[in-house]
Amino acid sequence: MIARDTGKDALQQGADYRTLREYNHLLVLNSVRLQGPAARVALAQLTGLSKTTVSSIIDQLLQDNLVTEGDFIDAPASGGRRPILVQFNEDIGLVLGIEIRYSTLTLITTNLAGQVKSVWNEPFDFTTPPQTCLAMLAAAIRIFMARADLQWDHILGIGVGLTVPIDTRTRTLLFPPGAYSWDGIDIAAFLSQQFQVPVYVDNNANMAALSEGRYGTGKPFSDFVYITIGKGIGGGLIRNHQIYHGAMGTAGEIGHLQLVGDGPLCICGKHGCLETLADNGAIIDDACAGRSLARVAPRAGVSSRLANADIEDLDINDIIHAAESGEMSARLALQQAGRYIGAAVAIMINLLNPEVVILEGATVRTGRYLLEAVQEESARHTLPAIWPATKIIAGQLGDLAVALGAATVVIDAAFAITPATALAEYPQQVNNPTA
């Protein structure tokens, strides 16, 4: 193929030709990667390129070991040669995905199809001074690589999901953890310098939303809201199969919607944010103190097991088990949290009109009380015309969602059709390269 003649000089035409050639290679490779295995003739139809061009590109991709050919498909009834399938070589490289929470670290490797190959979890303190924290992170990565017997020349890049919002313009933290300032510290630049591979950093809810959209319950949907409920409440927005960041990178911060003006003080400095009312810590505190129970039955007492427990010794699973065992203070605490979350979800539905809202967290996966309350409260506050078309469902990927999303960001970047290569020849594919 040749570049379109628009009257540019010869030098520019040469540049256009190289750009178009790179685009054509990515177009064919992504077609195989995302929609294959497929025969060469099918790839020509899929991409809009000529059979000769596709065949030439496939030959080059075979030489580069990016694709393989094997397995036949049935020949047409009229007979003739049985076409051979072209398949993406998903094991040509690996990606490292990382989730950093306040107290734990998860590291995984995946192949280029997002299939998890190895997993490691360990304690981690994200509230230490930044230099100490980054040194611990680098050391943990080196230990993980050694344990898994991995070499850096097999790693395509590193993706990191953090429990705080990231300014996408500067790649720095917006709500620094603990008492230490992370101003001006670029985690991606630090890790890239340490390991000499590309590094991508984003908020954990964004990473989890992306992986749920690619591999989990969000796969059938192009536009949805993802909400994770744990220590804090985070949200991610998926638009046209991609993360929607907003101007600075904080789109989807549902946990910081202010629902009660005189409510508890939040880490962001405001009062009454959703996560202060309905995250795991708030649910545990409510169940043990019996606040929701007191509103319903003022004379009822909290069960001795919860009333006498040290809150520091409890986790959310203890409250879920207590609720399932019939302890009303636990059941009502989960329901109250669900009502707060449901009100916030209704705001998101009215504003964004998503196809689906996906909820993730132990209270969603293992307990029905919170999810039912979310659905009931959302129905009360959502526009009647919108509500019947909106689903609220549970996530599927659980504890690996963030790290898997972080790995997916690296894979997407490696095979991205960028504006520089996206000429006007194929605007439909460019607008939705993952379709």
Secondary structure, DSSP 8 states (H G I E B T S, - for coil): ------S--HHHHHHHHHHHHHHHHHHHHHHHHHH-SEEHHHHHHHH---HHHHHHHHHHHHHTTSEEEEEE----TT-----EEEEE-TTS-EEEEEEE-SSEEEEEEEETT--EEEEEEEE--TTS-HHHHHHHHHHHHHHHHHHTT--GGGEEEEEEEESS-EETTTTEESS-STTS--TT--HHHHHHHHHSS-EEEEEHHHHHHHHHHHHSTTTT-SSEEEEEESSSEEEEEEETTEE--TTTS-TT-GGG-B--TT--B-TTS-BSBHHHHHSHHHHHHHHHHTHHHHHH-TT----HHHHTS-GGG--HHHHHHHHHTT-HHHHHHHHHHHHHHHHHHHHHHHHH--SEEEEESHHHHS-HHHHHHHHHHHHHHS-TTTGGG-EEEE-SSGGGHHHHHHHHHHHHHHT---TTT--TT-HHHHH-TT-
